[in-house]
Amino acid sequence: MPRYEYEHSWACPHCGAAVDWNWLDFEKVVPCPRCQRKVRVAVLPPVTFGAWFSLAAAIVCLVGAASATAGGGPCGLFAVLLFAGGYAAIWLGTNEDAFASDEDRRQWIRDAQRESEAQHRRAMIAQQAAQEQDLARRRRIEDERLARETRLEKHSRTVGGLKELEPREFEEAIALIFRKNGYSAKLTLLGADGGVDVEVEKNGTKAVVQCKRYSGTVGAPVVRELLGVMAKRKVKEGYVVTTGSFTPQARQFAQGTRIQLWDADHLAEVMNNS
């Protein structure tokens, strides 16, 4: 519970807001400006009253001691009572709960419990909303994947359909064709293929694939580049797949190597048999 301040305002035990008091009032109950609950305030803290009581008791004790021979018993008893009252007021001043009634404390506890429950509900609502957003995102990604696979499946049945695809989609379609023929296939990262578009593997033998969505011919430099990549990666097999054809120089260079050239006719034959 918030402590009270004794200078110019008191702290509301319910919400902690400052409650101003009037110097003309000794003690009163005023509404909190924030939560509008009643707060008991006083002009001076009880410690001050306790100090005055103690001072008065000390004076009376001195007077009682001076007049002890003249029957100062009642005066001494009065001093003891003043001392007791002073110390009681000091104790009340140091006990912050003395200024809040039991009902105020119970109300503060109820408010704290309601606030805790409200925070828990808000946290549960936020968590549920986050879960729903994540589920919606997963569904959207899955729908996009299915739509993409459907599009690739449709266009990977003919060479003409392959030519209608975007470059990256064409590479995905070639990977799909390899999978249909018993290979495991994965695409390389965009911009970092190093002359390789698809990596395939079958029966423990790895191979690299270069995809060319051409309407014309593929020359020997492409085949030579793939041979260099194979040597660098220590891969024994390679494929150059195109929707066009190969020049005689490319076919001549591929002879004696383990590079297979798939032109439009061979690609159509593979798609029909898969």
Residue pairs with C-beta under 8 A, 6 or more apart in sequence:
1 13
1 96
1 97
1 100
1 105
1 108
2 11
2 12
2 13
2 16
3 11
3 96
4 10
4 11
4 96
4 99
5 11
5 18
6 44
6 45
8 20
8 21
9 18
9 19
9 20
9 21
10 18
10 19
10 21
10 39
10 41
11 17
11 18
11 19
12 18
12 19
12 32
12 34
12 35
12 37
12 39
13 39
13 100
13 104
13 105
13 108
14 32
14 35
14 37
14 39
14 104
14 107
14 108
14 111
15 32
15 34
15 35
15 37
17 32
17 33
17 34
17 35
18 33
19 30
19 32
19 33
19 39
19 41
21 28
21 30
21 41
21 42
21 43
22 28
22 43
23 43
25 43
26 42
26 43
27 40
27 41
27 42
27 43
28 40
28 41
29 38
29 39
29 40
29 41
30 38
30 39
30 41
31 37
31 38
31 39
32 38
32 39
37 104
37 107
38 104
39 104
40 99
40 100
40 101
42 99
45 93
46 89
46 90
46 92
46 93
46 98
47 89
47 90
47 93
47 94
48 93
49 86
49 89
49 93
50 85
50 86
50 87
50 88
50 89
50 90
50 91
50 92
50 93
51 86
51 90
52 86
53 82
53 83
53 85
53 86
53 89
54 82
54 83
54 86
54 87
54 90
56 82
56 86
57 79
57 80
57 81
57 82
57 83
57 85
57 86
58 79
60 75
60 76
60 78
60 79
60 82
61 76
61 79
61 83
63 72
63 75
64 72
64 75
64 76
64 78
64 79
65 72
65 76
66 72
67 75
68 76
92 98
97 105
100 108
148 169
148 172
149 176
151 169
152 165
152 169
152 172
152 173
152 176
153 176
154 161
155 161
155 162
155 164
155 165
155 169
155 173
156 162
156 173
156 176
156 177
156 271
157 271
158 268
158 271
159 243
159 264
159 267
159 268
159 271
162 170
162 173
162 213
162 243
162 267
163 213
163 215
163 243
165 173
165 213
167 213
168 187
168 190
170 211
170 213
170 243
171 187
171 197
171 198
171 211
172 187
174 197
174 198
174 209
174 211
174 241
175 185
175 186
175 187
175 198
175 200
175 209
176 185
177 267
177 270
177 271
177 274
178 185
178 198
178 200
178 209
179 185
180 274
181 270
181 273
181 274
182 202
183 200
183 201
183 202
184 200
184 201
184 202
185 198
185 199
185 200
185 201
185 209
186 198
186 199
187 197
187 198
187 199
188 194
188 196
188 197
188 198
188 199
194 229
194 232
195 210
195 225
195 226
195 228
195 229
196 208
196 209
196 210
196 226
196 229
196 233
197 209
197 210
197 211
198 208
198 209
198 211
199 206
199 207
199 208
199 209
200 206
200 207
200 208
200 209
200 239
201 207
205 236
205 237
206 235
206 236
206 237
207 235
207 236
207 237
207 238
207 239
208 226
208 229
208 230
208 233
208 235
208 237
208 238
208 239
209 238
209 239
209 240
209 241
210 222
210 225
210 226
210 238
210 239
210 240
210 241
211 241
211 242
212 218
212 222
212 240
212 241
212 242
212 243
212 244
213 242
213 243
214 242
214 243
214 244
215 243
215 244
216 244
216 245
217 244
217 245
217 246
217 247
217 250
218 240
218 242
218 244
218 245
218 246
218 247
218 250
218 261
219 246
219 247
219 249
219 250
220 247
220 249
220 250
220 252
220 253
222 240
222 250
223 240
223 246
223 250
223 253
223 254
223 257
223 259
223 261
224 253
226 238
226 240
226 259
227 238
227 257
227 259
229 235
229 238
230 236
230 237
230 238
230 258
230 259
236 258
237 258
237 259
237 260
238 257
238 258
238 259
238 260
239 259
239 260
239 261
239 262
240 246
240 250
240 254
240 259
240 260
240 261
240 262
241 262
241 267
242 262
242 263
242 264
242 267
243 264
243 267
244 263
244 264
245 263
245 264
246 254
246 261
246 263
250 261
251 261
254 260
254 261
262 270
